[in-house]
Amino acid sequence: MALAFSFRPRLLDALVGYDRARFVKDLAAGLTVAVVALPLAMAFAIASGLKPEAGIFTAIIAGFLIAALGGSRVQIGGPAGAFIVIVYGIVERYGVANLILATALSGVLLFLMGLLRLGTLVRFIPIAVIIGFTNGIAVLIALSQVKDFLGLSIAKMPGDFFGILGALWGHLHSFNPWALGVAAASLTVIVGWQRWLPALGPRVQFSGQLSVVPGSIVALVLATAVVGLFGLPVDTIGSRFGGIPGALPAFAWPAFSWESARFLLMPTITLALLGAIESLLCARVADGMIGDRHDPNQELMAQGVANFITPFFGGMPATGTIARTVTNVKNGATSPVAGMTHALVLLVVILVAAPLASSIPLACLAAILMHVAWNMGEWREFARLKTYRMPYRVTLVAVFLLTVIFDLTVAVEFGILAACVVFIYRISSLSRGERLTAADQPALAGHDAALQVWRLYGALFFGATKLVEALEDALPARVLVLDLKNVIYVDSTGAEALENLLQTCRRQGVRLVVSGLMAQPLDIARRTGLLERLQAQSDQDLQPDVASAIDTAVAGLAPVDAPATAQGDAEPGPART
């Protein structure tokens, strides 16, 4: 029953009290986002080694499903630059059919993550890992566009970093100055439209209205017009891909190979994790802009449905897109209707104006992706590295280099592993012990040789058992009091370390008195049998606080100068089973 009621799209709540005024705002926002999404969708698909229509189909189908079923009011879904590297690698190694399979399986994983309410766990991925692979992806995106930016004649680009560099260097002789001119002019228009037009202000008539139009669209229209009007010798969508179909494709089951499909486990997991991270980060950005709070689990389930369905209709992996979501918010979007409208507008474009896309120059799309790559990277973080601690620096730089030079999957695996190691080290460093003296507890006066009292702090887990092991190496003559009031957590390894300490104490004739066991440590001590063995000789060996433990220990001591009694020769307790 819990699962039955866990799937609730945000659209249902957003439509409560929905009126014409909100619809007009959503319609306007959807139209604007569609204009932004059109060139990006095609560019992302081409950069991923796919046909341009794959990006548009994804923006239509996945964009509609993510908006309709998602957990955010304003998030826009579709193809994203973060997927370019991993998608290109899958296509190059295993083919498009296996990309469809990997995308669909990643959708299943995403849905299960949401269904099992694991959406909040994505936030546990350290920011150093996210920035590292984001910057690495940005570099690879920019590098992959050098070919079309310069108009180089390369039949097929390699997928690895050094292969790309070798291919670019080996084909520099095929440089096309016309392509470079179109690309450079397009990039200038994109940057200038964004930065210079708003600065002109009232000096230019209609500057405010013109600034609403994305610079990428302006560059796309101008570049297409110039290339078509003057017949410039540059590659276009039509010359390389034969244009764009004027209708959505029918459902098609891929003819994938089981021989290659068995290698898709890690790429599938990478697609799922990357999609989850991108979509939830995007949703958090949107929340901050509109003062709302998204449902991360519902968002993951929507992403899962979209990624499971879309590839069977000619699409590619999809996720939440920050640039288009921000555009959606800034243009007044109030509900998921805006995202659904953006998808429907793109569908109309496909049905009506698909032939016009054949004349779009690839050099212009390369310029658009160059701009996307620059905006995608957190480049200032490199300059600020010196302000962070060494583990943060090493993790960020290592993930960045591994992403660029080797593979995104390897980079994410290393980043998460490094983060775990650093976390364990940091937590273990917070665990410490201090010896109490007569200055802290006057009852200890005169018993320094026979009695020691130690107070432990932090978590007693597998990374901090050295604290207990150190106590075994320097036991007192008669009684050891262990105050665990400030120990917030004990795992099975920590319980075993306490068990070993208990056995060592009994072998050496030292009484162990434990005090201050809180809820979780007390529970683990009870479940492991440590509590029973601790109290096997005396119920007084477990005390509620350190003062009571010290009083009990002192009461059991002979006078300081007296020889040890037979109590110190007690038999060891029963062995742990």
Long-range contacts (C-beta under 8 A, 24 or more apart in sequence): 3-115, 6-115, 6-117, 6-297, 7-115, 7-298, 7-301, 8-295, 8-298, 9-68, 9-69, 9-70, 9-71, 9-298, 9-302, 9-336, 10-70, 10-71, 10-72, 10-73, 10-294, 10-295, 10-298, 10-336, 11-67, 11-68, 11-69, 11-70, 11-335, 11-336, 11-337, 14-73, 14-334, 14-335, 14-336, 14-337, 15-335, 15-337, 18-335, 18-337, 22-334, 22-335, 22-337, 23-337, 25-332, 25-333, 25-334, 25-338, 26-332, 26-333, 26-334, 26-335, 26-337, 26-338, 26-341, 27-337, 27-338, 27-341, 28-331, 28-332, 29-327, 29-328, 29-329, 29-331, 29-332, 29-333, 29-338, 29-341, 29-342, 30-328, 30-333, 30-337, 30-338, 30-339, 30-340, 30-341, 30-342, 30-344, 30-345, 31-341, 31-342, 31-345, 32-212, 32-214, 32-327, 32-328, 32-331, 33-76, 33-324, 33-327, 33-328, 33-331, 33-338, 33-339, 33-342, 34-341, 34-342, 34-343, 34-345, 34-346, 34-349, 35-213, 35-214, 35-217, 36-214, 36-216, 36-217, 36-323, 36-324, 36-327, 37-63, 37-76, 37-78, 37-321, 37-324, 37-342, 37-346, 38-217, 38-346, 38-349, 39-216, 39-217, 39-220, 39-360, 39-365, 39-368, 40-78, 40-79, 40-216, 40-321, 40-323, 40-324, 40-368, 40-372, 41-78, 41-79, 41-346, 42-237, 42-244, 42-357, 42-360, 42-365, 43-365, 43-366, 43-368, 43-369, 43-372, 44-79, 44-80, 44-81, 44-83, 44-84, 44-316, 44-369, 45-79, 45-316, 46-241, 46-362, 46-365, 47-81, 47-84, 47-88, 47-141, 47-144, 47-145, 47-369, 48-79, 48-83, 48-84, 48-87, 48-88, 48-91, 48-316, 49-87, 49-88, 49-91, 49-92, 49-157, 50-87, 50-91, 50-96, 50-316, 51-241, 52-237, 52-241, 52-244, 52-357, 53-244, 53-245, 53-314, 53-350, 54-79, 54-314, 54-315, 54-316, 55-79, 55-316, 56-244, 56-346, 56-349, 56-350, 57-248, 57-249, 57-310, 57-313, 57-314, 57-315, 58-310, 58-315, 58-316, 58-317, 58-318, 59-342, 59-343, 59-346, 60-248, 60-343, 60-344, 60-346, 60-347, 60-350, 61-248, 61-306, 61-309, 61-310, 61-313, 61-315, 61-343, 62-306, 62-307, 62-309, 62-310, 62-315, 62-318, 63-318, 63-339, 63-340, 63-342, 63-343, 63-346, 64-339, 64-340, 64-343, 64-344, 65-302, 65-305, 65-306, 65-309, 65-310, 66-279, 66-302, 66-303, 66-306, 66-318, 66-320, 66-339, 67-336, 67-337, 67-338, 67-339, 67-340, 67-342, 67-343, 68-302, 68-336, 68-339, 68-340, 69-298, 69-301, 69-302, 69-305, 69-306, 70-294, 70-298, 70-299, 70-302, 70-303, 70-336, 70-339, 71-283, 71-294, 71-295, 71-296, 71-297, 71-298, 71-299, 71-300, 71-301, 71-302, 72-283, 72-286, 72-287, 72-292, 72-294, 72-295, 72-299, 72-320, 72-336, 73-286, 73-290, 73-292, 73-294, 73-333, 73-334, 73-335, 73-336, 74-286, 74-289, 74-290, 74-292, 74-325, 74-328, 74-329, 74-333, 74-334, 74-335, 74-336, 74-338, 74-339, 75-279, 75-282, 75-283, 75-286, 75-294, 75-299, 75-320, 75-325, 75-328, 75-339, 76-320, 76-321, 76-324, 76-325, 76-327, 76-328, 76-338, 76-339, 76-342, 77-279, 77-302, 77-303, 77-306, 77-318, 77-319, 77-320, 77-321, 77-339, 78-318, 78-319, 78-321, 78-324, 79-316, 79-317, 79-318, 79-321, 80-278, 80-317, 80-318, 80-319, 80-320, 80-321, 81-137, 81-138, 81-141, 81-369, 81-372, 81-373, 81-376, 82-134, 82-137, 82-274, 82-278, 82-319, 82-376, 83-271, 83-274, 83-275, 83-316, 83-317, 83-319, 84-137, 84-140, 84-141, 84-144, 85-137, 85-140, 85-141, 85-403, 85-408, 86-267, 86-270, 86-271, 86-274, 86-408, 86-409, 87-316, 87-317, 88-144, 88-159, 89-159, 89-267, 89-407, 89-408, 90-264, 90-267, 92-158, 92-159, 93-159, 93-260, 93-263, 94-257, 94-260, 94-261, 94-263, 94-264, 95-256, 95-257, 95-260, 96-254, 97-254, 97-255, 97-256, 97-257, 98-254, 98-256, 98-257, 98-260, 98-261, 98-264, 99-311, 99-316, 100-254, 100-256, 100-311, 100-312, 101-254, 101-256, 101-261, 101-264, 101-311, 102-264, 102-267, 102-268, 102-271, 103-271, 103-307, 103-310, 103-311, 103-315, 103-316, 103-317, 104-307, 104-308, 104-311, 104-312, 105-264, 105-268, 106-268, 106-269, 106-271, 106-272, 106-275, 106-307, 106-317, 107-303, 107-304, 107-305, 107-306, 107-307, 107-308, 107-309, 108-304, 108-308, 109-268, 109-269, 109-272, 109-304, 110-272, 110-275, 110-276, 110-300, 110-301, 110-303, 110-304, 110-307, 111-300, 111-301, 111-303, 111-304, 111-305, 111-308, 112-304, 113-272, 113-276, 113-297, 113-300, 113-304, 114-296, 114-297, 114-298, 114-299, 114-300, 114-301, 114-302, 114-303, 114-304, 115-297, 115-301, 117-297, 118-297, 118-300, 119-276, 119-280, 119-295, 119-296, 119-297, 119-299, 119-300, 120-296, 122-273, 122-276, 122-277, 122-280, 122-296, 123-280, 125-277, 125-415, 125-416, 125-419, 126-395, 126-415, 126-419, 128-392, 128-395, 128-396, 128-399, 128-415, 128-419, 129-395, 129-396, 129-399, 129-412, 129-415, 129-416, 129-418, 129-419, 130-277, 130-281, 131-378, 131-381, 131-396, 132-395, 132-396, 132-397, 132-398, 132-399, 132-400, 132-403, 132-411, 132-415, 133-399, 133-400, 133-403, 133-408, 133-411, 133-412, 133-415, 134-376, 134-377, 134-378, 135-377, 135-378, 135-379, 135-381, 135-382, 135-400, 135-403, 136-399, 136-400, 136-401, 136-402, 136-403, 136-404, 136-408, 136-411, 137-376, 137-403, 137-408, 138-373, 138-374, 138-376, 138-377, 139-373, 139-377, 139-403, 139-404, 140-403, 140-404, 141-369, 141-372, 141-373, 141-376, 142-369, 142-370, 142-373, 142-374, 144-369, 145-366, 145-367, 145-369, 145-370, 145-373, 146-366, 147-171, 147-366, 148-179, 148-183, 148-235, 148-362, 148-363, 148-365, 148-366, 149-179, 149-180, 149-183, 149-363, 149-366, 149-367, 149-370, 150-175, 150-176, 150-179, 150-180, 150-183, 151-175, 151-176, 151-177, 151-178, 151-179, 151-180, 151-183, 151-234, 151-235, 151-363, 152-176, 161-404, 161-405, 161-406, 162-405, 176-233, 176-234, 178-232, 178-233, 178-234, 179-234, 179-235, 179-361, 179-362, 179-363, 180-363, 182-223, 182-226, 182-227, 182-232, 182-234, 182-361, 182-363, 182-364, 182-367, 183-363, 183-364, 183-366, 183-367, 183-370, 184-367, 185-219, 185-222, 185-223, 186-219, 186-220, 186-222, 186-223, 186-363, 186-364, 186-367, 186-368, 187-219, 187-367, 187-370, 187-371, 189-215, 189-218, 189-219, 189-222, 190-215, 190-216, 190-218, 190-219, 190-367, 190-368, 190-371, 191-215, 191-371, 193-218, 193-219, 212-331, 214-327, 216-368, 216-371, 219-364, 219-367, 219-368, 220-360, 220-364, 220-365, 220-368, 223-360, 223-361, 223-363, 223-364, 224-356, 224-359, 224-360, 224-361, 224-364, 227-359, 227-361, 228-359, 232-361, 234-361, 234-362, 234-363, 235-361, 235-362, 235-363, 236-358, 236-359, 236-360, 236-361, 236-362, 237-357, 237-358, 237-359, 237-360, 237-362, 238-357, 238-358, 238-359, 240-362, 242-358, 243-354, 243-355, 243-357, 243-358, 244-350, 244-354, 244-357, 244-358, 245-350, 245-354, 246-350, 246-351, 246-354, 246-355, 247-350, 247-351, 248-313, 248-314, 248-347, 248-350, 249-313, 249-314, 250-313, 251-312, 251-313, 252-312, 252-313, 252-314, 253-312, 254-311, 254-312, 266-409, 267-409, 269-409, 270-408, 270-409, 270-412, 271-307, 271-317, 273-412, 274-319, 274-408, 274-412, 275-303, 275-307, 275-317, 275-318, 275-319, 276-300, 276-303, 278-319, 278-320, 278-321, 278-322, 279-303, 279-319, 279-320, 280-320, 281-320, 281-322, 282-319, 282-320, 282-321, 282-322, 282-325, 283-320, 285-322, 285-325, 285-326, 286-325, 286-326, 286-329, 289-326, 289-329, 290-329, 323-372, 323-375, 391-418, 391-422, 391-425, 394-418, 395-419, 395-422, 424-463, 425-463, 427-458, 427-459, 427-461, 427-463, 427-464, 428-461, 428-463, 428-464, 430-457, 430-458, 430-459, 431-456, 431-457, 431-458, 431-459, 431-460, 431-461, 431-464, 431-467, 432-456, 432-457, 432-458, 432-467, 433-457, 433-467, 433-470, 433-471, 436-483, 436-546, 441-546, 441-547, 441-550, 443-547, 443-550, 443-551, 443-554, 444-550, 444-554, 446-560, 447-554, 447-557, 447-560, 449-476, 449-477, 449-560, 450-476, 450-477, 450-478, 450-479, 450-557, 450-560, 451-476, 451-478, 451-479, 451-480, 451-481, 451-550, 451-553, 451-554, 451-557, 452-476, 452-479, 452-480, 452-481, 453-481, 453-483, 453-546, 453-549, 453-550, 453-553, 454-480, 454-481, 454-482, 454-483, 455-483, 455-485, 455-486, 455-546, 456-482, 456-483, 456-484, 456-486, 456-487, 457-486, 457-487, 458-486, 458-487, 458-488, 459-487, 459-488, 459-489, 459-490, 459-491, 459-494, 460-484, 460-487, 460-489, 460-490, 460-491, 460-494, 460-497, 460-498, 460-521, 461-489, 461-490, 461-491, 461-493, 461-494, 462-491, 462-493, 462-494, 464-494, 465-493, 465-494, 465-497, 468-494, 468-497, 468-498, 468-500, 468-501, 469-497, 469-500, 471-501, 472-500, 472-501, 472-504, 475-504, 475-505, 475-508, 475-510, 476-510, 477-510, 477-564, 477-568, 478-510, 478-511, 478-557, 478-564, 478-568, 479-510, 479-511, 479-512, 479-513, 479-553, 479-556, 479-557, 480-505, 480-510, 480-511, 480-512, 480-513, 481-513, 481-514, 481-515, 481-546, 481-549, 481-550, 481-553, 482-512, 482-513, 482-514, 482-515, 483-515, 483-516, 483-546, 483-549, 484-514, 484-515, 484-516, 484-517, 484-518, 484-521, 485-515, 485-516, 485-518, 485-545, 485-546, 486-516, 487-516, 487-518, 487-521, 488-518, 488-520, 488-521, 489-520, 489-521, 490-520, 490-521, 490-524, 490-525, 491-524, 492-524, 492-528, 494-524, 495-524, 495-525, 495-528, 495-530, 496-528, 496-576, 498-525, 498-530, 499-528, 499-530, 499-533, 499-576, 502-530, 502-533, 502-534, 502-573, 503-572, 503-573, 503-575, 503-576, 506-570, 506-571, 506-572, 506-573, 507-572, 509-564, 509-567, 509-568, 509-569, 509-570, 510-568, 511-541, 511-553, 511-556, 511-567, 511-568, 511-570, 512-541, 513-540, 513-541, 513-542, 513-543, 513-549, 513-552, 513-553, 514-541, 514-542, 514-543, 514-549, 515-542, 515-543, 515-544, 515-545, 515-546, 515-548, 515-549, 516-543, 516-544, 516-545, 516-546, 517-542, 529-576, 529-577, 533-573, 533-574, 533-576, 536-573, 536-574, 537-570, 537-573
